[in-house]
Amino acid sequence: IAAAIALKDLAKLPVPKEVCEAYGVEGLEFGREYIIPKPLDARLITVVSDAVAKAAIESGVATLPYPKHYPLTSVDEVFNG
């Protein structure tokens, strides 16, 4: 549920120009044609992972504390860091 809520909230934020350029559009705005973030939106990995980690800790499902390297600030941190 935390991931779905994070996606909903992210979809309502301004879309970075890099995402619009990747899809060849001038702009994207929450509405009938844009209800969830695009797969190439780099914010997905930072926002959703943070929300899921926090929900796991709050619900007691997580067996480890909140990661010291969270929240992630870029996709590079996932693979390099």
N, C-alpha and C positions, 0 to 999 in steps of 0.2 A: 504494500500500500504506500509505503514511503516513496518508492520510486515513481509511482503513478502521480502522487502529489507533487513531487519535484518536477516531473515532466509538465504537469499542468501549469505550475508557477513559472517555469522557464519559458513556456510558449507565450506567455503574456508579456514578457520582457522584450525590449527592442532587440531585433536580430542584427548581429554584427554584419558589417558590409562584406566580410570575407565569405560568410555563408551565402549571402545573396549572389555574390560573384560566382561562387562554386555552382550555383544552380541557374546562372544566367538570367537572373531577375533583378529588377531595380530595387525592389524592397519586398519584405514579407511582414505581415501584420496579423495578429491573432484574429481569427474569424472562420467562416465556413471553409475556406480553402487552406487554412493553416491552423490546425488544432493541436498538433504536437510538433516539437522541434524536429528539424531535418536531421537525418543520420550523420551528416558531415559537420554538425554544429559541435565544435570542440568543447563547448561548455557542458555538454552532456556528461562527460566522464568526471568532471570536477563536481558538478552540482548533485548529480544522482548518487555518486559513490558516497559523498558526504552525508546525504539524507539517509541512505540505507545504513551506513555505519552508525549514525546516531540513533536510528530506530531500533537497531539490533541491541545496542547498549541499553536504551531505555526500557525495552521489553524484557531484558534479561536473557535473550537468546545468545548474545555475544559472550564468548568465554574470555576475551581479551579486552583490555581497556581501549578507549578511543585512540587510534594511531597518532603518534606524535607528528607524523608527516602530513596529517590531514588538517584542514581541507586541502586537497590538491589545488594547485593554481594553474597547471597546464597539463596537456597530454604528455609532454616530455617527461614529467615526473613519474608517470606510470611506467614508462619503459626504461628510463635512465636513472631513476632515482630514489 
